Amino acid sequence: MAGAQPKLRAELAKVKLLAPTVPVISNVTAEPHGGPPEIMTRLVEQVTASVRWEDSMRALLSLGFNQFIELGPGTALSGFLKRIDKSVSLLNVGDTASLDATVAALQA
């Protein structure tokens, strides 16, 4: 995958990124992204770096996040997160019905 990094870097150079308005945790560092140059660097690194999922979830929890939405089929990540912190609110979206249920839960 390292061979894909220069191509990705070149394509990202064509894109105008804005600074995030909410914390966005990097899979590479498990820390909030900085501005657009750092985001581009982390996206390129992510192609070959290990995903620091647990560290990323712990970072979000330390920032005060307590509601999470898992996208895609299954609930494996929600289960892992429950093991880290049983008090979090977890929603899952894997199909139209679960999307409707999640929207309803968020509106409540």
Residue pairs with C-beta under 8 A, 6 or more apart in sequence:
1 47
1 48
2 47
2 48
4 47
5 44
5 47
5 48
8 43
8 44
8 47
9 40
9 44
12 40
12 43
12 44
13 40
16 36
17 36
17 39
17 40
18 36
19 34
19 35
19 36
20 33
20 39
23 32
23 33
23 60
23 63
24 32
24 33
24 39
25 31
25 32
25 33
25 56
25 59
25 60
26 32
26 33
26 42
26 46
26 56
27 42
27 46
27 49
27 51
27 52
27 53
27 56
28 42
28 45
28 46
28 49
28 52
29 42
29 52
30 52
30 55
30 56
30 58
30 59
31 59
32 59
32 63
33 39
33 42
53 77
53 80
54 80
54 84
57 68
57 80
57 81
57 84
58 84
60 68
61 84
61 85
61 88
66 87
66 88
66 89
67 88
67 89
67 90
67 91
68 78
68 81
68 88
68 89
68 90
68 91
69 90
69 91
69 92
69 93
69 102
70 77
70 78
70 90
70 91
70 92
70 93
71 93
71 94
72 93
72 94
73 94
73 95
74 94
75 90
75 92
78 90
78 92
81 88
81 90
82 88
82 90
91 101
91 102
91 105
91 106
92 98
92 102
93 99
93 102
